[in-house]
Amino acid sequence: MDTNDSLRVASLWHSMHAISQQLSPVAGCSGIELLEADTFDLHCFQSLTGTKFFVVCEPGTQQMEALLKVIYELYTDYVLKNPFYEIEMPIRCELFDFNLSQTVQKDCVALLGR
């Protein structure tokens, strides 16, 4: 996906997330955290500042919540501490990209047992 497609998906998810918070019969609901489909699962983690992180994976994949928290830690370490990053703009940070790639690859190896 290019940047515009990513922004459209994020905007759509943000709207669904906000609506689900308001319509939920459960008091204090924080919104949709997991969307299960036939061919994929979409996991969402919302930080205290409102920034949302997503992982799209095969149905039934375990430990995605833990992966999302690690991704958030990478975001705080490499993006938020970058003096050139502007809040709510697409992330363009090589250190973040590199460490994110390493984390996802390491997580895949651990999940697959290779």
CORVEN-V563935 format. One record per run of one state. SS is the DSSP state (a for helix, b for strand, c for the rest). FROM is the first residue (numbers start at 0). TO is the last residue. Records with the same first field share a line. If there is no record, write none. Layout:
SS: FROM-TO ; FROM-TO
//
This chain:
c: 0-1 ; 23-32 ; 36-39 ; 46-50 ; 57-62 ; 79-92 ; 112-113
a: 2-22 ; 63-78 ; 93-111
b: 33-35 ; 40-45 ; 51-56
//
